[in-house]
Amino acid sequence: MASSPFGPTPPVDAAVYVISVAAQLTGLHPQTLRTYERMGLITPGRTGGGGRRYSLRDIELLREISELTASGIGIEGVRRILDLEHRAAALAARNQELVAELEATREALRQATQARRGEAPANRLPVLADPPVGQAIVVWRRGH
């Protein structure tokens, strides 16, 4: 947890700000925050009594919505932009996972090839024969 002159800064997802503070931090009216919630653009946390609590991530999202609407983009356009940003982030994360998996597969193949040539101790992969020219080796992984 980071610290500021006012004490520790809460985690970015910690729902700690009441609606009046969130409105002040974003420059939006509290009724606008309620409207955005009804429209599904934002989902603040709730207290046991039902009061809204906003996180730093919510504040950032509200600021982004405010900037987009101030630049002339309608609410449905904002909704679409936010959806596309979410999808792009999910695709980037999946891409990172696939790159890591590919690197792990390449390393396992390298180790298996070295073991076959007697260059390193064998691991649990089967011994691979050299493929005929023009053909490829496909390495299958169980569990996916």
C-alpha positions as CSV (number, residue, x, y, z in Angstrom):
1,M,0.0,0.0,0.0
2,A,1.4,3.4,-1.0
3,S,1.5,6.3,1.3
4,S,0.6,10.0,0.9
5,P,0.9,13.0,3.3
6,F,-2.6,12.0,4.5
7,G,-1.8,8.4,5.3
8,P,-1.7,5.2,3.4
9,T,-3.4,5.2,0.0
10,P,-6.0,2.4,-0.4
11,P,-5.5,-0.3,-3.0
12,V,-6.9,0.7,-6.4
13,D,-9.9,-1.6,-6.1
14,A,-10.8,-0.8,-2.5
15,A,-14.3,0.7,-2.5
16,V,-13.8,3.5,0.0
17,Y,-15.1,6.8,-1.4
18,V,-18.7,7.8,-0.7
19,I,-20.7,9.3,-3.6
20,S,-20.2,12.9,-2.6
21,V,-16.4,12.4,-2.5
22,A,-16.4,10.5,-5.8
23,A,-18.5,13.3,-7.4
24,Q,-16.0,15.9,-6.1
25,L,-13.0,14.0,-7.3
26,T,-14.5,13.6,-10.8
27,G,-16.2,16.9,-11.2
28,L,-19.5,15.2,-11.8
29,H,-22.8,15.7,-10.0
30,P,-23.8,12.8,-7.7
31,Q,-27.0,12.3,-9.8
32,T,-24.8,11.8,-12.8
33,L,-22.9,9.0,-11.0
34,R,-26.2,7.4,-10.1
35,T,-27.3,7.6,-13.8
36,Y,-24.1,6.1,-15.0
37,E,-24.7,3.2,-12.5
38,R,-28.2,2.7,-13.8
39,M,-26.9,2.6,-17.3
40,G,-24.4,-0.1,-16.4
41,L,-21.3,2.1,-17.1
42,I,-20.0,1.8,-13.5
43,T,-20.7,-0.6,-10.6
44,P,-19.6,0.9,-7.3
45,G,-19.3,-1.3,-4.2
46,R,-22.0,-1.3,-1.6
47,T,-22.0,-1.1,2.2
48,G,-24.1,-3.4,4.3
49,G,-26.7,-0.6,4.4
50,G,-26.7,-0.2,0.6
51,G,-24.6,3.0,0.4
52,R,-22.4,3.3,-2.6
53,R,-18.6,3.2,-2.3
54,Y,-16.3,4.0,-5.1
55,S,-12.7,2.8,-5.6
56,L,-9.8,4.6,-7.3
57,R,-10.4,2.5,-10.4
58,D,-14.0,3.7,-10.4
59,I,-12.9,7.3,-10.1
60,E,-10.5,6.8,-13.1
61,L,-13.3,5.3,-15.1
62,L,-15.7,8.1,-14.2
63,R,-13.0,10.6,-15.3
64,E,-12.6,8.8,-18.6
65,I,-16.4,8.8,-19.2
66,S,-16.5,12.5,-18.4
67,E,-13.6,13.3,-20.8
68,L,-15.3,11.3,-23.6
69,T,-18.7,12.9,-23.1
70,A,-17.1,16.4,-22.9
71,S,-15.4,15.7,-26.3
72,G,-18.9,15.2,-27.8
73,I,-19.2,11.4,-27.7
74,G,-22.7,10.2,-26.8
75,I,-23.3,7.7,-23.9
76,E,-23.8,4.8,-26.3
77,G,-20.5,5.7,-28.0
78,V,-18.8,5.8,-24.5
79,R,-20.3,2.4,-23.7
80,R,-18.9,1.0,-27.0
81,I,-15.4,2.6,-26.4
82,L,-15.3,1.2,-22.8
83,D,-16.3,-2.3,-24.1
84,L,-13.6,-2.2,-26.8
85,E,-11.0,-1.1,-24.3
86,H,-12.0,-3.9,-22.0
87,R,-11.8,-6.4,-24.9
88,A,-8.4,-5.1,-26.0
89,A,-7.0,-5.4,-22.5
90,A,-8.4,-9.0,-22.2
91,L,-6.8,-9.9,-25.6
92,A,-3.5,-8.4,-24.6
93,A,-3.5,-10.4,-21.4
94,R,-4.4,-13.6,-23.3
95,N,-1.6,-12.8,-25.8
96,Q,0.9,-12.6,-22.9
97,E,-0.3,-15.9,-21.7
98,L,0.1,-17.5,-25.1
99,V,3.6,-16.0,-25.6
100,A,4.6,-17.4,-22.2
101,E,3.2,-20.8,-23.1
102,L,4.9,-20.8,-26.5
103,E,8.3,-19.9,-24.9
104,A,7.8,-22.8,-22.3
105,T,7.0,-25.2,-25.2
106,R,10.0,-24.1,-27.2
107,E,12.2,-24.6,-24.1
108,A,10.8,-28.0,-23.5
109,L,11.4,-28.9,-27.1
110,R,14.9,-27.6,-26.9
111,Q,15.6,-29.7,-23.8
112,A,14.1,-32.8,-25.4
113,T,16.2,-32.3,-28.5
114,Q,19.4,-31.8,-26.4
115,A,18.5,-34.9,-24.4
116,R,18.0,-37.0,-27.5
117,R,21.5,-35.9,-28.7
118,G,22.9,-36.7,-25.3
119,E,23.6,-33.0,-24.5
120,A,21.6,-32.9,-21.2
121,P,19.8,-35.2,-18.9
122,A,16.5,-36.5,-20.3
123,N,13.3,-35.0,-19.0
124,R,9.7,-36.4,-19.2
125,L,9.1,-35.6,-22.8
126,P,9.2,-38.4,-25.4
127,V,12.2,-38.7,-27.6
128,L,11.5,-36.9,-30.9
129,A,12.8,-38.1,-34.2
130,D,14.0,-35.6,-36.7
131,P,11.1,-34.7,-39.0
132,P,11.4,-35.3,-42.7
133,V,12.3,-32.1,-44.6
134,G,9.3,-29.9,-45.2
135,Q,7.3,-31.2,-42.2
136,A,6.8,-29.8,-38.7
137,I,6.7,-31.2,-35.2
138,V,3.5,-30.5,-33.3
139,V,3.8,-30.7,-29.5
140,W,0.5,-31.3,-27.7
141,R,-0.1,-30.3,-24.1
142,R,-2.7,-32.0,-22.0
143,G,-5.0,-30.1,-19.7
144,H,-6.2,-27.3,-22.2
